[in-house]
Amino acid sequence: MPEEKKETQGSEEKIVPTGKISKWLTENGFQHEALEPDHVGVEILKVDAQFLIPLSTALYAYGFNYLQCQCGYDPGPGQELVSMYHLIKVSDFADRPDEVRIKVFVPRENPTVPSVYWIWKSADFQERESYDMYGIVYEGHPNLKRILMPEDWIGWPLRKDYISPEFYELQDAY
């Protein structure tokens, strides 16, 4: 039976069951925190930015060979930004592949996360989009630049504290 961890939210205490992936990572010395699984039971792991590359490399070696989604999100003004990774263990023999979600919480002032591009090439445009929309800097990314907004755009449009400019002049539009 998986180990359990108590998670405190306000005055409530929840018991969060430790899943098999979290248990394997703990047994092998990888620092992380198990969060409550999502509505379909996918394990969610909270990882410090400094441990993302070693943990991601271990998960790749464990069989998580497909980065289905990498995205950023902003839970609200004044809160930390989140870089999220949804990994799948693709196998010929599995009718339902294993899945795990990794979340890295970073400060708004200097949101820096190491790039996982060198582990999963599919992170390329996804990390660029998170950079463009939220300002999360992916250190080691080979071509981190805006992908949706013009290069001279100021600010990060999907942050919840972003104030839209009243006017933006297109340069060399024709």
N, C-alpha and C positions, 0 to 999 in steps of 0.2 A: 504494500500500500504506500502511495506517495506521502512524503512528509508534508506537514502543514505549517503555514506561517501566518502569524496574526498581522493584519494590516489595520491601522487606525485611520479613520476618516472622521475628523471632528471629534465627537464624543462616542461614536460608534466603533466597535471593534469587529472586524470581519475575519473569518478564517479563510485563507487563500490556499487551496491545495497546490502542492508543488507537482508540476507535470514531469513527464519522463525526460524531456529535453533539458529542463532546468535541473533536474536531479543529475543527469549525465554531466552537465557543465560544472555543477558543484563538486561532483566526485573527481573531476579532472582539474580543479583549481581555478576555474574561470569565474571572476567576480561579476555578479549581476544580482538583480532583485526580481523575484517573480511577482507579477501583478495579476490581478483577477483576470481569468480567461474571458474572451469576448462571448457574444451571445450564441455562437456555434461551437464554442469550446476550444478555440485556437489559443495556445499558450502565448502570453505576452510577457516579454522580458525587458526590464529597465536596465540600461547599461550606461556607465559613464563614458564620455567621449574617448578618454584615454585607453579604455579597454575594448573599444569597438573593433579594431582590426584584429587583435588576437582572438576575440570571441567569434568574429565572423569567419576567420580562417579555420577555427576549430569546427564551426558549423558546416563549412564547406567540406571539410575532411569527413565529417559525420554523414554527409550525403545531401546536404541542402545545396543543390547545384543550380537552382533557379531562383533568381530574384524577380518575383512577380511584380512587385511594386515598391518604389521608394518615393516618399513624399514628405513634405513638411506641413505642419499646421500650427496655428496659433490658438491656444485655448482661451486667450483673452488678454486685454490690456494689463500690463504689469506682470504677467506670468511668463514663465520660460517658454521658448519656442521648442518644438519637437520635430526631430527628424525620425521618420518611421520607415522600417524595412519589413516587407512581408516575404518570407522565404518558403519555398516548397521543396520537398525531397521527391524528385521525380524518379520513379522506378518502373521497370517493366512488369514487376510482379505485384504492385500495389493497386487494389481497386480504389482506394482513397489515400492519396499521398499525405505524408506528415506535413504539417504547416507550423510555422512559428512566426511571431511578430516581435521585432526588436524596436524599442523606443529609446532615443537618446535625447535627454532634456538639456537645452543649452540656454545660457543667459541672453537676453535681448540685446545687451550692449555689445557683446563680442561673440556672436553665435558661430562657433567654429567646431567642425566635426571632420575627422579624417575621411577621405574618399574611399569608398569600397569598389571603385571602378576597376582596380587591379585584381579584384576577386571575382566580381560579376560585371562583365562589360555592359550589361543592360542598364547599369546605373548611370551611364554617360548622360543622356538627355534628361533623365529623371532628376539627377542632382543639379543639373543646370537650371531646370525649372524651379526647384526648391530655392536655389540661390536667387533667381530672378524675382520670384514672388514674395519670398520671406527674408532674404538677405543672409541665409545660412551659408557660410563659407565652407566649402569642402576642400580641405587641404590635400594637396597631391593630385587633384583632378587635372587631367592633361589640357583641358580647354574650358575652364570655368569662366563663362561670360554670359551675358543676357541672351535669352533664347526667344522670349515672347515680347518683351518691351524694347523700345529703342535703346541703343547703347547709352544715350545721354539722359535717360529717364532718372529722375531723382526719387528715391524712396523705394519701398517694398509694398506693392499694391494689395497683397492679401493679408497683411498684418491688420489686426483689428483696431489698432490705434492709428492707422494710415489716414491722412487727410488728402483727399483728391484735389489736384490743382484745378483752379477754375479755368485755366487756359493752357494749352500746350501747342506750340507752333511746330509744325512739321518742316524740317529743313530738307531741301533738295528732294521734294516729293515727286518731281516730274523728271 
